[in-house]
Amino acid sequence: MKNLHKVIILFAFIFVAGIFVTVMTVNTSLNKTINTNETVDIQKDTLYLLQAEKKTV
């Protein structure tokens, strides 16, 4: 019976440690700041559209 208690405590410790590690991993991945540096060259797109309009008219 004493060994059964040790086994149950061991599995409970592994279970709690797994939950703790999972929560810490999810927290660190959610706290990351994502820097999206997207540069869009609007002038080229607009010039292309204007030239396309001139060709069709």
Secondary structure, DSSP 8 states (H G I E B T S, - for coil): -HHHHHHHHHHHHHHHHHHHHHHHHHHHHHS----------HHHHHHHHHHHHHHH-
